[in-house]
């Protein structure tokens, strides 16, 4: 489309007659294409949008709408930036000392057709638009400045290439990727820097204020799509989510009514921050519609390509008040402000546009002689008198690009003159400058302007743009003002790229403190974020951390587990040091168990003493007194082995605990089995010479103890050889404590030994149960049966209780089970005998044994006694 327009336009204009090279005065109020020319050795042409088109709706019928033009005083600063740069260069004795610069100024409307119209006026040198015809005697223009819209630069470039004019074009509008195509625009240079860091800067601002829920509005064009892609990438890397994304077709915003915004996501979204990006035309229309909605509780963040003073009739209640603007940073130009204060029509009498600005601003009148002479103007009138919404005395981004473009041309000419000392000259001795000679130098130029900023035209070598963060303040009658409140420098170290003066920021109307824009409120320490299904990552629920896990920061995705030697406090936001604990002797429970074990072992030793003292009595000799001694000694060690479970565990005690427990109990149970078999064999002896009598006389039951103990000893040896017990710590049983325990090592070996002991106990109980009804006063089969019943009951109860307890309680249960089972054997077997020995001594004497009054004699008892005696 951009190529077809000038071709059609040329065909239409070729039918026009050739004009005379004369000036034809027209109405002053309708002269929009007047040229302002200042001669020089080299001339820089400039096409500036000094007028704009307005659509006036006089009725509901679109066919009756009227389009008219309006002069834009603010855009006249572009002209002043051009003049300021040229005058500054002409005064510089070190830059182009023998060459003077001039300018050729034209107005261009925001329309492709009017852009070509201004270009034809420049090419022909007359007020008539005639192709292939010019009134110019010579051509001194070597560079053309175009902007602000990219369409202006594109249309100018297509037309100049069509006419084979090798003009250099420098565009001062925002950077456009479409203009970077060297095949389509080989001699066009963009002065504006790329917005490669704009997305990062805006996201850094969001992160700074903890805004993670924002709306996105961009223009639906190549720049808008690319910016949206960059912005969403940075948002994803920094945990910021988009509440909504709206891409508006370019130009469509002008036709959207005010009601469109009232019912759109602008108003209904929970996001209190909206990011807006687009070119000047798009933003101008969008901001105008937003301004009419009185959307006072939303914070807008946008790029700088928009005019904040669209209409001066709004008061303090303004939707744009508090808007944050990212503007390209440039140096201080205090000299430019001083220059503006001296500008007036008498200083530049040829400038028709300056006269028109004075006419509208200071209530002057035009002379009847021409359209440049003013009458009835106030004395000492200055542009500084104008309010900010009409004219800004501070250099804007576009004016800065114009300024640097002129300096780029000057420095390129300087380089060319230094390298080409012998230049062709005209007949009058003046040098001849051609644009095609200037282009290689312009492409590789690198210089510093007086303000100190570095300028590079090569896009591959350009430095990343820095941004000033401006805050828009709106005052009554639209006296808008931009205040610098921060800066973003992408080249600064990480963490120092963004700097803000928050106390200077004026937020949107209705917001008294820093605004809040989140999908979900932050999770306090002790909580973690739990994503909500089907929603962005910024929408979440807060759930408490699990036990012994903490979160000591806000909005943590995962809780952190405390080290083993620490535990989480009640709030789950700090790890506390655990207290090392174990079943100590100092604890009441440990002390009670230790005292019980010592008392029972002492009691067992006392019973052994009683038996040794009365070893010759029949009641002691019955059932083999040697087995009784062995049983009493093993029970003493059973009571004492429980002390291994009390106190701080170490390698020795952890190794001895299960080994000593299983061995001594194996000896005790096997002794009970031997005693039971002795009773059974004694009662089976009915005649001399029988085989069972020989077994009994030979002491065969005594071999049960070493046999059973050897098997258990083998199992323990395998256990120690493969995976022995070791000291371990338990951090889960008691909150806030580290319990030092003994790990069994090989659980299989432990349960094999325990299973063998259990099988031995069950077998002993079965044998004793079968012999429980054998008669005789000194027959202890009943006591053996009852003792094994108690023993098995204790350990069968121990198993479920052991697995349901933890920590010190579990160790206490083990000790209690050892003491209870050992005490059951001691009490059930030896208590009746001690009762007889100590309290009824006559019943256990030989005379008492033979006395039917005390001891009912019978044959089996006598046989048992005789066997015991032997």
Secondary structure as GFF3:
##gff-version 3
##sequence-region A 1 870
A	DSSP	alpha_helix	2	13	.	.	.	ID=ss1
A	DSSP	three_ten_helix	28	30	.	.	.	ID=ss2
A	DSSP	beta_strand	36	38	.	.	.	ID=ss3
A	DSSP	beta_strand	42	48	.	.	.	ID=ss4
A	DSSP	beta_strand	51	56	.	.	.	ID=ss5
A	DSSP	three_ten_helix	62	64	.	.	.	ID=ss6
A	DSSP	beta_strand	66	71	.	.	.	ID=ss7
A	DSSP	three_ten_helix	73	75	.	.	.	ID=ss8
A	DSSP	alpha_helix	76	91	.	.	.	ID=ss9
A	DSSP	beta_strand	101	107	.	.	.	ID=ss10
A	DSSP	alpha_helix	112	124	.	.	.	ID=ss11
A	DSSP	beta_strand	141	146	.	.	.	ID=ss12
A	DSSP	alpha_helix	150	162	.	.	.	ID=ss13
A	DSSP	beta_strand	168	171	.	.	.	ID=ss14
A	DSSP	three_ten_helix	177	180	.	.	.	ID=ss15
A	DSSP	beta_strand	188	190	.	.	.	ID=ss16
A	DSSP	alpha_helix	198	208	.	.	.	ID=ss17
A	DSSP	beta_strand	213	220	.	.	.	ID=ss18
A	DSSP	alpha_helix	222	237	.	.	.	ID=ss19
A	DSSP	beta_strand	241	249	.	.	.	ID=ss20
A	DSSP	three_ten_helix	252	255	.	.	.	ID=ss21
A	DSSP	alpha_helix	258	262	.	.	.	ID=ss22
A	DSSP	alpha_helix	265	268	.	.	.	ID=ss23
A	DSSP	beta_strand	273	277	.	.	.	ID=ss24
A	DSSP	alpha_helix	280	293	.	.	.	ID=ss25
A	DSSP	beta_strand	299	303	.	.	.	ID=ss26
A	DSSP	beta_strand	324	328	.	.	.	ID=ss27
A	DSSP	alpha_helix	334	342	.	.	.	ID=ss28
A	DSSP	alpha_helix	352	362	.	.	.	ID=ss29
A	DSSP	beta_strand	365	366	.	.	.	ID=ss30
A	DSSP	beta_strand	374	375	.	.	.	ID=ss31
A	DSSP	three_ten_helix	383	385	.	.	.	ID=ss32
A	DSSP	alpha_helix	397	419	.	.	.	ID=ss33
A	DSSP	alpha_helix	435	444	.	.	.	ID=ss34
A	DSSP	beta_strand	446	448	.	.	.	ID=ss35
A	DSSP	beta_strand	454	456	.	.	.	ID=ss36
A	DSSP	beta_strand	467	473	.	.	.	ID=ss37
A	DSSP	three_ten_helix	476	478	.	.	.	ID=ss38
A	DSSP	beta_strand	481	488	.	.	.	ID=ss39
A	DSSP	beta_strand	498	500	.	.	.	ID=ss40
A	DSSP	three_ten_helix	502	504	.	.	.	ID=ss41
A	DSSP	beta_strand	527	531	.	.	.	ID=ss42
A	DSSP	beta_strand	540	544	.	.	.	ID=ss43
A	DSSP	beta_strand	549	550	.	.	.	ID=ss44
A	DSSP	beta_strand	560	561	.	.	.	ID=ss45
A	DSSP	beta_strand	566	568	.	.	.	ID=ss46
A	DSSP	beta_strand	575	577	.	.	.	ID=ss47
A	DSSP	beta_strand	579	581	.	.	.	ID=ss48
A	DSSP	alpha_helix	588	613	.	.	.	ID=ss49
A	DSSP	alpha_helix	618	621	.	.	.	ID=ss50
A	DSSP	alpha_helix	625	641	.	.	.	ID=ss51
A	DSSP	three_ten_helix	642	645	.	.	.	ID=ss52
A	DSSP	alpha_helix	651	684	.	.	.	ID=ss53
A	DSSP	alpha_helix	691	697	.	.	.	ID=ss54
A	DSSP	three_ten_helix	700	702	.	.	.	ID=ss55
A	DSSP	alpha_helix	703	722	.	.	.	ID=ss56
A	DSSP	beta_strand	726	730	.	.	.	ID=ss57
A	DSSP	beta_strand	737	743	.	.	.	ID=ss58
A	DSSP	alpha_helix	747	770	.	.	.	ID=ss59
A	DSSP	alpha_helix	781	804	.	.	.	ID=ss60
A	DSSP	alpha_helix	807	839	.	.	.	ID=ss61
A	DSSP	three_ten_helix	841	844	.	.	.	ID=ss62
A	DSSP	alpha_helix	846	850	.	.	.	ID=ss63
A	DSSP	alpha_helix	859	869	.	.	.	ID=ss64
###
